[in-house]
Amino acid sequence: MAKKESKDTGSATNGGDLGEFTNGQMVQSFNDAIKKME
């Protein structure tokens, strides 16, 4: 689905996989959502 629908060309080619990232690398709303999942 990500390959077809994503507007983010960087992750779309990887099937939506963002790879590894550290806290603070993404926009704040994304960081907050990840913290809630932990």
N, C-alpha and C positions, 0 to 999 in steps of 0.2 A: 504494500500500500504506500509506504513512504517513497519508494522509487517513482511511483506514478503521481502521487498527490502533493508531495512536499515542495514548498517554495524555497527551502534551504538546500541549495545544490550540494553543499559540502556533506551533509548527512544523508541526503536522498540517495546518492550513489552507493552509500553503505547500508541501504535498507533502513535508515533511521538511526543507526548505531552512532552514538555521540563519542564513543571511545571513553577513555579515562579522563577525568578532570578533577581538580581540587576545589574545595570550598572557596567561593569568591571569584571563580573564573567565569561563571555565567551571570546573566542579569539577576538582580536581587530577587525578583519574583520566582525565578527558577530555583535559586538557592534555597529560598524559604520552603518551596514545595518539596524539595529533596530532604530537607531537615525533618519535615513532618513524616516522611516515609521511613526514616531510620528507626 
